[in-house]
Amino acid sequence: MQELRVIRHTDQSSDPDTENAPNEAPVPRRLLRLCAALVMVICAGWLLIESMRSDSSPDLSPSAVTPVDSSQQPHSATKAIKDIQVGERVLAENPELHQAQRTAYREPDWNQWLQLSLVMLKEDGSELNIELLRSEDWVRRQLVPIHAPFADKSSSDAPTSQNELHPKVASQNPGDVPDVPLSPLRPVFRELVFQQVMLEAFDRELIGVAIEMDLPELAITGPALLVDMQTAPLIKAGQGRVVTATFQHTNADVIDLTIEDAVERETIGTTSNHPFWSEDRQAFVQAGSLKSGERVRTYLGDQKQVISLLARPGPQEVYNLEVHAEHVYYVGEFGTLVHNAGQYAVTPKPSSTLNQRVVHTRKGQFGNEYQASRGRWTGQRGRSKFIPSDTIANAHIRSLLSLYNVDGVTYRMGKVNLSPFAHGKVTVTGMTANRTAIHARADELLARQWNVKTKDVVRYRRANKLSWHEWNNMRTMELVPTEINDFFKHLGGIGEINLLNR
């Protein structure tokens, strides 16, 4: 089968080779100290800017777009989708957009945008690797600092839970510092420096940064670990739309879609849920739902017919793009029109905000001082571990935690992690606010898993004082000790549904 390729605009000059994003993450602490040092010479930095503006031409990075020379006849060429880099232009025309919308469209000032390298954990435990272009204002709104006590080794020794981000920063080379041009002059970098200074006052350090993703077009929501941040590549004017994101991951649901006309035939490898434009339905249709004989559109405006869909065995490495404004691109040698929408099976974004989740947690003290009530947070409330205080009132809960070899419960983005205590886990579709009915449904599903009767699960649950905990994704449920479920306050899945129904 041919390698999947994307049609892009080019000129008669050579197309520079592109490079993959760095595999290693920046060292946040070293980066921040570097930024702090550069802030001290900020005046010299301004002089440097003026010098660059007047005395030198911009340096084209390997991922910069090949400029279009208006003196030459433009033409198109294909490029493997896995080699497309953010900042490049691809040909795109979305039939669902009106011409008036295109005429009114103005591109943003790309100089104010940043390039982010992100890793997001999928529900199956694999990773979604993202290269993303976004405005600096967007990055500042979505940025979530990750911090820990100085010289705290306990977090690195503990196993990573299934709904936590993989801390890739732990395997990096301490000597590697990313090239971030003039970083102290950008507000987002200055804010990180100030954040570190404030944390040091509490004997804590910034160990990483997460980005709260909210890309409904691509069904991507939730926190992603930031492994690199740079200024956006140089983006030159020209035909086509700018690629603002690239995605790489593995997927077991891949098919070979074969299309043809009277002369040629082509087979395209695609995930079954990737939308292709159907001329017959005048709509984007998931590849797996296309019918034999259905017509698809190509870059030249002609049509090809669907011949067959054949499942490809085993997980496959797959790629996708986000294209600015049009949200479509053309794939394959025929240049078949597809939408950039995708389903990546990442942990769904809850209906609540971070603040709404945090207010449902306990009001423990930040740092080492216990609150007289029930316990303390090792970091920020709702975004660290909550440890019950050593009091008579907490004696039983502390004894229960010790049975599981833990001293507290971790929260991420206001969401509690009770997985270390789970006796069973099920996935419930169509969760409602009817707690009794949903918990009964969970009993039935777990009985199927264990190959027992539902009444046996109910008997086991009651005998061991267990109850169902709903995740914020409003699908996953875990059977956990009732006392732990009650003590570690949180907004659960039914709480999320109640917010949706308000």
Helices and strands as residue ranges (DSSP letters): E 5-10, H 28-39, H 42-55, E 75-80, G 81-83, E 89-90, H 99-104, G 110-112, E 113-121, E 127-135, H 136-142, E 143-149, H 154-157, G 168-171, G 183-185, H 187-200, E 204-215, G 216-218, E 220-231, E 241-251, E 254-260, E 265-271, E 275-278, E 283-286, G 287-289, E 295-297, E 303-312, E 316-323, E 328-331, E 336-339, H 354-358, E 365-366, E 375-377, E 385-388, H 395-403, E 409-412, E 415-416, G 419-421, E 424-427, H 435-450, H 454-463, E 466-470, E 476-481, H 482-487, H 493-500
